[in-house]
């Protein structure tokens, strides 16, 4: 239910808020019969016309270059609100599918196509007669997941042994033993263990202990005082009680247990770091050795823990939040054993509900509904496609990439990446606020910035048995296997060819500790990228994505890591001060955007993504201009200049509609600004946009005061 799994890498920067609760489905078409595009907008920018030699014009249609003329609302002035102009008609006609919390013209529509394709692959795999091991494993996993009758028959039985053990916790020692057993199957009350790259030596892995153990998406949900938040907390309390009733508690006992759960989780929330605090990489690395952890939380049986999860020899450990672990020690020594019993049983049910019978699945969805406003649970096949992607991702990716990642997409991506790197290189030389020593280091970092496109060189193995009869058992085995895969890395060198996303995923990321950006095959699809789309449109869409990820290397977090991925400051104090002033302009700009009545964008939480959006669009524009500079002709699409096509290609990639509850959750917890601000923010900072659409200086989309970092 939380927006990102607790095991997501700490500083990995996604392109979009797409790892959301399962959601993406039926599209609604953009309205009736295709009307011819209305009168052309003022064509080609004055400055472009004056600086570039006149080229012969080739007239084409918007559709032929990959733009959607029907999405445009020509009654809107592009200089007042370009997002409404580019997406307005799409927004008027689109309906969010009932099993979705939101819908976008890019992420969700691509995802929908991908899901249908993966469903086809999986249904094929469940047919008898296949002889190859990959197909057999996929078929068995998906088939077991689709067997709703078997899950219903099993009820809570798959987790009964765990619940029974949790119900017998009587002291810190037995509590430690149960927490250990739960962690081994990926149920992570209290804290979470994962590998992390050593902050001082990014070539090697150490173990990382992070705060964890809440049932709501963020600590602030427990601590906010407004009426809406109190209401949500009451809904949560009822949900916990109903889940425990399903697990076998009497109504009265479940009600009392839910109160225990809320009070303990509130205590955990109080000692947890905020999302904004978690954006400070220096504070998130606190090297302690094994003895240091034992000293911080002596009440917990750490030797038993490391042994129990299968890693008795772990030595090097980092804590994300030392105060959290100090607080944990206090809770371990002061909380009554029956509270622990209730909390642990709740955490087991919460974490496994989607694997169990229909009453658990439905109750889990009721809470999700309260958070997102989504009316319907996605059909079982969609949930099972995602479950298979989660558990056997690289097996499922293999048939997908065969059909959906033709070799030329890789080359196009590479062309785009090198044009964008070249643009950044030129920008670094032109920045007036950066001094020479810092500039040299920035060039070094850019030069070392690596990228991966499409799919991994070698596929991951999944050496755990898959039972054609028990979905719950398969999922728990998979979690155990993934924990082992993760922790086996500790003490070993980092493999820079490893992927942190499966190939069909519609997203991208930058990892500052590897100084590496990754673009899975899943995102290299229209409208982000199309072999038949115009270059200006591809640059505005996928080019901006590439520029966004590249800029993450230089955002407020990424800029604290050096070319090798080590956390070390390569900035002179003077350059660092100027950089801080530049980014505080961006923080202020976005903090003024009102997402919902009374709810503004959190400029501090979204700062890194906003810097990346601004830098990304600017770099993509410069790359597109460079790539088109030698073109013999100018392409005009239904009256739109290439510059205008670029900006439209960018904006139409972000046309999105959110349910209000979901938008509230995103604004409160997600590091990305809502899509309309991801369009407005960067465009208002780019003079080339105002020029392309002949906007008056001082108009809403071309303000006098702008922010610029990169
Ligand atoms: Zn990002």
Boltz pocket constraint, residues with backbone or C-beta under 6 A from the ligand:
constraints:
  - pocket:
      binder: B
      contacts: [[A, 13], [A, 14], [A, 15], [A, 16], [A, 548], [A, 549], [A, 552], [A, 608], [A, 609], [A, 612]]
      max_distance: 6.0
